[in-house]
Amino acid sequence: MRKMKRIALKVFYDGSYFNGFQRQPDGSGVENLLISALSKEGYLKDLREARWSYASRTDKGVSALGQVIAFNIGSDIHFSISRVNRHLLPKACIWALAEVHLNFHPRHHALSRHYKYIIPKSLLRGLEINRMKKATEILSGYHDYSNLVIPPPKSRSLINMKIEVEEKKHVIVVNFIAKSFYRKLIRSLVSLILYTAMGNISLDELNALIYGKFKLKQGIPPAPPEGLILWDIEYDKVHFIIDKSSSYSLLKYVAPIIKSLIMRGETLNYMKRGLEGLLLDDFNDSLRSSLSS
């Protein structure tokens, strides 16, 4: 019998390219791309035999810096991250590797998951950062968050979650740390935090809401997925070694994309303001005309 070893990999991906992490029939999942790339380089042939597994399912539009996948390969095989990344960049990138025990499962053995939600300040008006921080204090701790979102079957339980707010120059970053999360829970919590910060609901109402004593008539629509990042996953005694060459390659690919997106966003925003100005001028002309007649 062939001797095997098990490797775990940290994966970056830009969620805007994919229809979620899981495999999709049309091949649009992150998992589809990873399996294809690993298969092309001969590292993955049979998923069941390799005991293929991953840490977290992320929805369409959600990105990751620290997603973790794991699978078995022959102990005599040298795994080359750079070879696989040729098929992944710029949509995704493997940037760190750890050799783990053969029973390691990236989802079941995770001690905690860390997500970040990025909120551009330019998109918000009337947001009070102190109320935002008070909201995160209410929502943190041991709670049955099934009062906010419907948990998967037989998964209802208390979750010990830590939520913290960081205020940066251009963005507000909300950190969510827990062992596990219900689907869409983080994005629903972001909506509640923003509702509270903008004065749409009171701190008392938020406190009552989490204990099921108060409901919003409009429900809790989850915040857009584009702001959410699976930032990191913590394990016991698993040491990932960063592949510097692949990390620098990722930075090289991503930098011009970021620049292009910023320029496009600013251009569209400038045109939007121009159109608003034209409409305002037209309104003022109509008003002056009506007053003079």
C-alpha distance (Angstrom), angle and dihedral (degrees) to the residues before:
residue distance angle dihedral
M1 . . .
R2 3.78 . .
K3 3.79 114.7 .
M4 3.80 112.8 -121.6
K5 3.78 138.3 -160.5
R6 3.79 128.7 -163.2
I7 3.77 124.7 -133.1
A8 3.78 131.2 -168.2
L9 3.80 121.4 -155.8
K10 3.79 132.8 -162.7
V11 3.77 112.5 -135.9
F12 3.80 134.2 -160.8
Y13 3.79 120.1 -160.0
D14 3.79 137.6 169.9
G15 3.80 105.5 -129.2
S16 3.81 93.6 -153.5
Y17 3.82 89.2 76.1
F18 3.80 96.4 53.2
N19 3.78 145.0 61.4
G20 3.81 92.2 -132.2
F21 3.79 129.8 -60.7
Q22 3.81 100.8 -77.1
R23 3.78 123.1 86.7
Q24 3.80 114.1 -85.2
P25 3.81 127.7 -158.4
D26 3.81 89.9 -120.6
G27 3.82 92.3 49.2
S28 3.82 95.0 -112.0
G29 3.82 97.9 127.0
V30 3.80 124.7 100.4
E31 3.80 87.5 -123.4
N32 3.82 90.3 58.5
L33 3.80 91.1 55.9
L34 3.81 94.1 46.2
I35 3.80 94.4 48.7
S36 3.80 91.0 47.1
A37 3.82 93.0 50.1
L38 3.82 94.0 46.7
S39 3.81 91.2 46.5
K40 3.81 93.0 50.7
E41 3.80 89.6 56.4
G42 3.82 92.3 47.4
Y43 3.81 96.5 -112.9
L44 3.79 96.4 113.8
K45 3.80 126.7 41.5
D46 3.79 109.4 145.4
L47 3.82 117.9 24.2
R48 3.80 94.6 -156.0
E49 3.79 93.9 47.8
A50 3.82 90.2 47.3
R51 3.84 90.3 47.3
W52 3.79 89.8 -130.4
S53 3.82 112.8 -159.2
Y54 3.80 141.4 156.3
A55 3.79 138.0 -157.6
S56 3.79 107.9 -125.6
R57 3.77 141.6 11.8
T58 3.78 111.2 -133.6
D59 3.79 124.9 -166.7
K60 3.78 128.7 -120.1
G61 3.81 110.2 -66.6
V62 3.82 95.5 17.7
S63 3.82 115.4 123.3
A64 3.80 132.3 -153.5
L65 3.76 138.7 -151.7
G66 3.81 96.6 173.9
Q67 3.80 109.0 31.5
V68 3.82 110.5 146.4
I69 3.81 128.6 -146.5
A70 3.81 128.1 179.0
F71 3.81 137.3 -167.7
N72 3.80 142.2 153.4
I73 3.80 126.2 -102.5
G74 3.79 133.6 171.3
S75 3.80 112.1 -72.0
D76 3.81 90.0 -127.4
I77 3.83 93.8 56.7
H78 3.80 120.6 102.2
F79 3.80 108.7 -143.9
S80 3.81 114.7 -141.8
I81 3.80 114.2 -158.6
S82 3.81 93.1 -171.5
R83 3.82 92.2 56.0
V84 3.81 91.7 54.8
N85 3.80 92.9 44.3
R86 3.80 90.0 61.1
H87 3.81 85.9 74.6
L88 3.82 95.9 41.7
L89 3.80 110.4 44.8
P90 3.00 131.9 133.2
K91 3.83 95.3 10.8
A92 3.80 93.8 48.6
C93 3.79 140.6 -0.9
I94 3.80 138.3 -165.8
W95 3.81 107.1 -138.8
A96 3.82 108.8 165.5
L97 3.81 138.9 32.5
A98 3.80 137.1 -161.4
E99 3.80 129.7 -178.0
V100 3.81 106.4 -134.8
H101 3.80 137.5 -177.0
L102 3.81 116.5 -79.9
N103 3.82 93.1 -108.6
F104 3.81 94.3 53.1
H105 3.80 115.2 130.0
P106 3.82 116.0 -174.5
R107 3.81 93.7 -148.7
H108 3.80 102.1 40.1
H109 3.81 96.1 41.2
A110 3.80 97.0 47.8
L111 3.80 112.5 122.0
S112 3.80 93.3 -165.2
R113 3.78 142.2 -11.1
H114 3.80 122.8 -140.2
Y115 3.79 120.0 -155.0
K116 3.80 127.2 179.5
Y117 3.79 125.6 -157.4
I118 3.81 115.0 -157.5
I119 3.82 118.4 -150.6
P120 3.84 117.0 -173.9
K121 3.79 109.7 -138.8
S122 3.81 90.1 -142.6
L123 3.82 89.8 67.9
L124 3.79 95.1 56.0
R125 3.76 133.9 70.6
G126 3.79 126.6 -176.1
L127 3.79 95.1 14.4
E128 3.81 114.9 153.7
I129 3.81 110.3 -152.2
N130 3.82 93.0 -160.5
R131 3.80 91.7 55.9
M132 3.78 87.6 47.1
K133 3.80 90.9 55.5
K134 3.82 91.7 47.0
A135 3.80 89.2 51.8
T136 3.82 91.5 53.6
E137 3.83 89.5 51.2
I138 3.82 90.0 55.7
L139 3.81 93.2 46.2
S140 3.83 95.0 45.7
G141 3.80 124.2 87.5
Y142 3.82 132.4 40.7
H143 3.79 110.1 -18.4
D144 3.78 140.2 151.8
Y145 3.79 94.4 -124.7
S146 3.81 90.3 -175.3
N147 3.81 84.7 95.9
L148 3.82 85.8 71.1
V149 3.82 103.4 36.7
I150 3.79 133.6 13.0
P151 3.83 109.4 -102.7
P152 3.80 122.9 -141.2
P153 3.85 114.8 -88.9
K154 3.83 112.6 -70.4
S155 3.83 90.8 1.8
R156 3.80 100.2 102.1
S157 3.80 109.0 126.5
L158 3.77 143.9 127.0
I159 3.81 113.1 -75.8
N160 3.78 122.2 -155.9
M161 3.79 103.4 -144.7
K162 3.79 131.9 176.7
I163 3.82 115.8 -155.9
E164 3.80 122.9 -175.1
V165 3.80 134.3 171.8
E166 3.82 124.7 -139.2
E167 3.79 119.2 -168.3
K168 3.80 113.1 -150.6
K169 3.81 129.6 178.0
H170 3.80 97.3 -91.8
V171 3.81 103.9 8.9
I172 3.77 143.5 39.6
V173 3.80 114.4 -134.0
V174 3.80 119.8 -156.1
N175 3.82 113.7 -162.6
F176 3.81 121.5 -153.6
I177 3.82 119.4 -170.3
A178 3.82 124.8 178.6
K179 3.78 139.8 126.1
S180 3.80 91.4 -105.4
F181 3.80 141.4 -7.4
Y182 3.78 137.1 -149.1
R183 3.79 115.0 -116.3
K184 3.83 112.0 -83.0
L185 3.82 90.4 2.0
I186 3.81 95.3 121.2
R187 3.79 93.7 48.4
S188 3.82 90.5 48.1
L189 3.81 89.9 50.5
V190 3.82 89.8 50.7
S191 3.82 89.1 54.6
L192 3.81 90.8 50.7
I193 3.80 92.0 48.1
L194 3.81 90.6 51.0
Y195 3.82 92.7 45.6
T196 3.79 88.7 53.9
A197 3.80 94.9 43.2
M198 3.80 91.3 52.6
G199 3.81 93.3 46.4
N200 3.81 97.0 -111.2
I201 3.80 90.9 126.0
S202 3.81 129.1 19.7
L203 3.79 126.7 -119.1
D204 3.81 88.8 -112.5
E205 3.81 90.7 53.1
L206 3.81 90.2 48.7
N207 3.80 90.5 51.7
A208 3.83 90.8 49.2
L209 3.80 91.0 45.9
I210 3.78 95.5 58.1
Y211 3.82 90.7 52.3
G212 3.80 92.7 49.0
K213 3.82 94.7 -110.3
F214 3.82 94.8 114.9
K215 3.80 134.8 36.8
L216 3.79 133.7 -162.3
K217 3.80 111.9 -126.1
Q218 3.80 91.2 -140.0
G219 3.81 92.7 45.2
I220 3.80 121.4 -132.4
P221 3.81 110.7 -63.4
P222 3.81 109.1 -160.4
A223 3.80 117.9 -114.2
P224 3.85 115.8 -106.1
P225 3.83 113.3 -72.4
E226 3.82 93.0 -132.8
G227 3.81 91.5 79.3
L228 3.80 95.5 55.0
I229 3.83 124.4 96.0
L230 3.80 129.0 -178.4
W231 3.79 91.9 -137.9
D232 3.81 106.1 178.4
I233 3.80 145.3 -20.1
E234 3.78 122.7 -146.4
Y235 3.81 124.6 -143.0
D236 3.77 135.4 177.6
K237 3.81 114.7 -104.8
V238 3.81 95.6 -12.6
H239 3.79 112.1 131.2
F240 3.79 116.3 -166.5
I241 3.80 117.2 -156.7
I242 3.79 113.0 -146.3
D243 3.79 115.7 -129.1
K244 3.80 100.2 -139.6
S245 3.79 95.7 -168.4
S246 3.81 92.5 56.0
S247 3.80 92.0 43.5
Y248 3.80 91.7 54.5
S249 3.81 90.2 45.8
L250 3.79 89.0 54.5
L251 3.79 91.6 50.7
K252 3.81 90.1 49.8
Y253 3.80 92.1 52.4
V254 3.80 96.7 42.1
A255 3.83 99.8 46.3
P256 3.85 97.0 70.7
I257 3.82 90.7 43.5
I258 3.80 90.4 54.8
K259 3.80 91.0 48.0
S260 3.80 91.2 50.4
L261 3.81 92.6 49.0
I262 3.81 92.4 48.8
M263 3.81 91.5 49.6
R264 3.81 91.7 47.0
G265 3.81 91.9 48.4
E266 3.80 93.4 48.5
T267 3.82 91.5 45.9
L268 3.81 92.8 51.4
N269 3.80 90.9 45.3
Y270 3.81 90.7 51.3
M271 3.81 91.1 50.3
K272 3.81 89.6 47.7
R273 3.80 90.9 53.8
G274 3.81 89.0 47.1
L275 3.80 91.9 54.0
E276 3.81 90.9 46.5
G277 3.81 88.1 52.0
L278 3.80 91.9 51.0
L279 3.81 91.2 49.5
L280 3.79 90.5 48.4
D281 3.82 91.2 49.6
D282 3.80 89.9 49.2
F283 3.81 90.5 49.7
N284 3.81 92.0 49.2
D285 3.81 91.2 48.4
S286 3.81 90.4 51.1
L287 3.82 91.1 47.3
R288 3.82 92.8 50.2
S289 3.79 90.2 47.3
S290 3.81 92.4 52.0
L291 3.81 92.8 47.5
S292 3.81 93.4 50.2
S293 3.84 95.1 48.3
